[in-house]
Amino acid sequence: MNKENIVSLIEQARTAWITQDVDALIEMFTPDGEFIVPGQKWQGQARIREELTNFSHQYSNVKIDIRRIIIENNQASVEWYYEDIEKATGRRNQADDVIIIDFKDGRISRWREYFDTETPARNQ
């Protein structure tokens, strides 16, 4: 993939997160794609769909500001600021987040997040 295609796919992923469009996000993954967040690992589109659907039922008002994208070959590092609201409590969650993404055949083959909920800096 070229850099423009990678940036476009990352921006599409951001939009899918914000709109909670699970179908759009799943289509970005390879059939055997991997999604990893601290303490969790989901393999394959069906499993990722299940977890993202659960997420969309529990959280709303997602906001994401992309801070930077670093691309090398078929990999990217994305730094973004993330917010959502937990529906059950009304609590606003905030995090600085770094995602390492691997691409294969124009899709995401691996998405691994490293997030910091202790020191998010929205206005940096």
N, C-alpha and C positions, 0 to 999 in steps of 0.2 A: 504494500500500500504506500502511496505517496503521502507526504505531510499534510497536504490539503484534505485528502480523504480521511486521514486520522483525526484531524481537528474537527472536521464536519461530523464524524461519528461521535466524538466526545460531546460536541454541542447538542447533537440529537439526544444523547443519553441524558444530558442535563435537563433538556426540555421534557423528556419522558419521566424523569424523576419528579420534576415540578408539577406536571399535570397528572402524575400517577398513572401513566399509560403503560400498564404492565405488558400488554401485547407488543407495543412498540419496543420496549426495552428487551423483551425476550427475543424478538426478531434480530436484534443486534448480536446475539450470542451464537456461537457454533452449537450444533446439537449436543456435543459433549462438553460444553463450556463449564467453566469453574467460577464460582463467586465466593469470595472469602472475606469475612469481616472478623474482628477479634472474637474468638471463641466459637465461630461457626464456619462451616464449609459446605457449600451446596454444589453438587455436580449434575450437569445435564439440564436442558431447558425445562423439563417438567418439574424438577425439584426447585429450580430457581423461580419458576412461575409461582409455585405454591408459597414460597417464602415472601416473594414480593407482593403477592395478593394479600397475605396476612399483614404485611407492613401497611399496605394501603387502607386496610380496615382499622388499623390502630393509630395512624398518624395522618395529619392534614397540614395544609398551609406550608408546604415545602418551599424553601427559598435557597437558591444556590448562586454564589458568586464565584466564578472561575478566577483564580489569582494568576496561575501560570500553567503552561503546558510545555513539557520538555519531551522531544521526540527523538528516538534513535532506532533506526531500522524499523522493525515491526513491533516496537514497544513505545509506550508513553507513560510519563509520570504527570499526574494532574494534581495540582493543589487547589482546593476550593474551600470556601466557607459555606457551612451548611446549617440550616435551621428547619425545625418542624414543630408541630404542636401535637402532643399526645392527647388523643380524643377523650380518653377516659378521665383524665385529670385536668386538662387544659394547660398543662405545663409546656412551656417553650423550651425545646432542647436546642443547644448550639454546639457546634464543633468545627474545629479546623481539621481538614481531612486531606490526606494524600492517598491517591489511588494509583497503583501500578497496573497497567493494562497491557496485555499481549494480544496481538491481532493475528488472525490466520484466515486466508481466503476472504478478506474484506469484512470479517466479523470479529467480535471479541471472543477470544478463547480462554482468557483468564482475567479476572478483575479482583484485585486484592486491595482492601482498604486498611489504612492506618489512621485512626482518628484520635484527636485530643479534645476531650470535653471539659478539661480543666482550665485551659488558657485560650479559649477562642478569642480572636482579635478581629472583630468585624470591620473596623475602619482602618486597618493597616494598609 
